Amino acid sequence: LPVVDREGEILFDPFRPPEPGKKVPQSFLSAEIHRKNAPGWIQLEGFDDRSAVVGYSRVSHNSDFPAPELQRWTTLAMIESAEALTPVSGSTQYQLGLGLIVVLVAIGLAFFLASRFTIQIKHITHLFQEIRLGHYERRAPIVTMDELGQMTSDLNQMLDETLVLIQSTREREELQNSIMKLLNDVSGLAEGDLSVEA
């Protein structure tokens, strides 16, 4: 952890002995981190001209040794950006991959649910087309056990009841026509017309 004064001169460096009057790199001086009062971090070019994450903080006041506070020294901590950001990059890639998988599963589930709903509606639509053509005996298959399936079941039952009513109406009309024909034949016989065949 290098210690610098308020002018940016390196006072102490545990890794390399500082040369007298040597200052921190220009990128540090431009960012003026040696003059900031609040601690923080910034990404800029480090001592070896590679990108680094630099943390900075004023040397805290110590009641036994007040000189650092009076001198306004700043402590620096550096780590190369690649080393610092590798775990973040790996985590980001993992999160993006996981997010992509979740989106694909959601889209697949949406298509599956939509097809389940639309297949029953397609069967009902086809049934209506068949009824329009006069095929009253046709029924829609029940492929779902939800509200649409229940509606299809109710529709099929209603069509069965309607078909019974249609058939009984036809039978009644045929019966009435037969009775009318019989009455006409009997009426002709009563008048003496024997040429009528029953």
Secondary structure as GFF3:
##gff-version 3
##sequence-region A 1 198
A	DSSP	beta_strand	3	4	.	.	.	ID=ss1
A	DSSP	beta_strand	10	12	.	.	.	ID=ss2
A	DSSP	alpha_helix	26	31	.	.	.	ID=ss3
A	DSSP	three_ten_helix	33	35	.	.	.	ID=ss4
A	DSSP	beta_strand	40	45	.	.	.	ID=ss5
A	DSSP	beta_strand	51	58	.	.	.	ID=ss6
A	DSSP	alpha_helix	67	71	.	.	.	ID=ss7
A	DSSP	beta_strand	74	80	.	.	.	ID=ss8
A	DSSP	alpha_helix	81	132	.	.	.	ID=ss9
A	DSSP	alpha_helix	147	190	.	.	.	ID=ss10
###
